[in-house]
């Protein structure tokens, strides 16, 4: 494990799909979303909406940065 959680998660995902002929990315995204929801629910219930909004905001920002070729603040 590294000091970077997102790097560790991405490495785990890559290992999971490496060498497979086909990957159901829809199912993988759904499972990762379930994990995100469960992580959000570790927080106080009154913060779930704000945490969900932050997750969606960050998802959109990360995708826009990639589309526009801008280096993400979390890129390594």
Long-range contacts (C-beta under 8 A, 24 or more apart in sequence): 4-76, 6-74, 7-76
